[in-house]
Amino acid sequence: MNRNRFIKALLFSITTPSLLWTSCNNGKSTDKKAAAKTFTCPMHPQIVQDHAGTCPICGMDLVPFDKSNKDRFLTLSQNQQILANITTMIVGAGNMEDYTAINGRFAVNPEETNFVSSRNAGRIEQLYIKETGIPIHKGQAIYKLYSEELLTLQKEYLMTHKQAKQFKNDKRFQEIFEGARQKLLLYGQTPQQLSSLINNEKTSPYITIFAPSNGTVAEVLASEGQYVNEGTSVLRLEGYQSMWVEADIYPKEASLVKEGQILSVLTNGNASSPLPMKVQFIAPSYQSSSQIMQLRGTVANTDQSIKAGMPATILLPRTAKTEALTLPSNAIIRNGKTSHVWVALSQEKFQARAIKTGIESFDQTEIVAGLTAGDKVVVSGAYLLYSEYVLKKGGQPLD
């Protein structure tokens, strides 16, 4: 009996340390597994490693992610959404047009081109504007002209004024005085200049010519000391409040547009804000030795941001659909294989959803499948949600 007890005690003392050692080793193994992490590249989620390092494709540092998290949605608080500039919209049905884009160019509108011409024969004594590209305001002095004919008309005006003043009751002298006054006005003299001439009774062979309108000097056609005749052009002024848009189109494209139609025009650096253009002219015949026609329209340019010679893109409507589901094009994420959008499941939950697209315009895309009217879709910040998902989940949202 004592011998059996002794044997049991001996066996217990031998096996207990082994069990404790095994238990400790299992605990350490469990801790190591819990401490193990998985790392991925923010730009290339297909790169997955069990240790930190750099991406073999782009060289970026790998970041850890929770591989065990199988949720298919993201959760962002209201503050996080504000920081990420997350905005949403309700999907609805509306009209959708498909466009054909053609290249064009902006040109100066001849209707806003003015010539400063000499009303009188004489010599340009002083030219105040000698450079191109200078803005001119209406009423600004352009040049001073020496004219002997002006001197003769001024003397005639003073003489008829004295006669009309002396013979107040004689209607004939009054009419002669008025005729002399009209000659000087047509010569370019102002009423203020005529009043000064009568008060001072001092003639001058010089006349200052003023700008008839606002504009920019496009060409200087005369020089100081030059003799000019009546009607000789001195300056050419151009206005840029509106601009021509010109484009060459093929017969197939010409069938999509007609005179008087309003088209959209895109400018470089401002593709998100198309300008309305009214078609004013379509050439009735082809250009020589070609199969193209010329299209021309006018766009407003009140801020003068459009310059002559700038390229333009004209959108010709090709097909139209009614009651089509549309989204802004920048709300759609395309990864080469699929297209998806981020749908707001609640105020703080967002989930990727695969879609099928239809026709596209310059900023809108038709949604053929994957969404229904009333869905709440992220329109700005979608790429941030995509990146956040890749970092947290270590894979593509639709994998």
Residue, then its C-alpha position, 0 to 999 in steps of 0.5 A: m500500500n505504501r509502495n503504491r502511494f510512493i510510485k504515484a507520488l513519484l510519477f506525479s512529480i515527474t509528469t507535472p513539470s512536463l505539462l507546465w512546460t508544454s502549457c507555457n510553450n503553447g501560450k507563447s505560440t498563441d501569443k506569437k500568432a496573435a502578434a503576427k501581422t500582414f502587410t500590403c502596399p497602398m498602391h499595389p494591394q496584390i503585394v501581401q507579406d507577413h513582415a514589414g518591408t518595401c513594395p517590389i513594384c514601386g518601393m513604397d513602405l508596406v503598411p499593416f492591415d487586418k486580414s481577418n476583417k471580412d466586412r465588405f463596407l467601410t465605417l467613417s464618422q461624420n468628422q472623418q467624412i468632412l475631412a475627406n470631403i465626402t459628398t453624396m447625391i441621390v440617383g435620379a432619372g433624367n435626359m442624357e445625351d451622347y456627344t461627338a467631340i470635334n477640335g476647333r479654335f477661337a478667333v477674333n470676332p470681326e464684328e468687334t473690330n474697329f478702324v480709327s480712320s482720319r476724317n481729314a487730310g493732313r499730317i500726323e503731328q503726334l501719334y500717342i499710340k505706337e505699340t500693339g497690344i495696348p488697351i484703348h478706352k473710348g474717348q482716349a486721345i489717339y493722335k494729333l493732326y495738322s490740317e490747313e483745311l481745319l484752320t480755314l474752317q475755324k476762321e469761317y466759323l468765327m466770321t459767321h458767328k460775328q455776322a450772326k451776332q451783328f444781324k440777329n434778325d436776319k435768318r440767312f446769317q443764322e443759317i450760314f453760322e449753323g452750317a459753319r458749325q456743322k462743318l467743324l463738328l463733322y471734321g471731328q471738333t467737339p461742342q466744347q472745342l467750338s465754345s472755347l474757339i468762340n470765347n478765345e477767338k484763337t484758331s489752331p490748325y491742330i486737331t486731336i482725334f479720339a478713340p471711337s470705342n474700347g478695344t485693344v490695338a491690333e495694328v498701327l497703320a501710320s507713323e508720326g510725320q506721315y501725310v494722310n488723306e481723308g479715310t486713311s486708317v491709322l489704327r485697328l482696334e479689336g474687341y474681345q467681349s465675344m469670340w468666334v469658334e471655328a471648326d472643320i467638320y466632315p459631312k457625317e458630322a455636319s448632319l448632327v448640327k444646324e444653324g441657330q443650334i446651341l452647342s457646348v464648347l470646352t476650353n483648355g483648363n476649364a473642361s468642367s464648365p462648357l460654354p454655350m455657342k450659337v451656330q451662326f454659319i455652316a459652309p454650303s460647300y466643301q473646301s477646295s480639294s477636300q471633304i470638309m466644311q467650316l462651322r462657325g459660332t460665337v461665345a461670350n467672353t466677358d472676362q476675356s479669359i479666352k484668347a484668339g488662337m486657343p484650341a477649343t473642343i466642340l460637342l456635337p450631340r449624337t444620341a439622346k435618352t430620356e429617363a436615364l440614370t446618370l451620375p457624374s463621371n468622377a463618381i465612378i471608379r474604374n480599375g481596368k476590369t470592373s466599374h464600381v461606385w460607393v453607396a451610402l448604406s447609412q450615415e456612416k457606412f459605405q459599400a462598393r457596388a459594381i455597375k454597368t455604364g452606358i453612353e457618356s458625355f463630357d461629365q455625365t455617365e449613364i448607369v445601365a445596371g447596378l443602381t436604382a433611382g433613390d440610391k445614395v451615391v458618393v460623388s466626391g471622395a470616392y477614390l479616398l474610400y477606395s484607397e481606405y478600403v485597400l489599406k484596411k482590407g488588403g484587397q479590391p472592394l469587389d474581389 
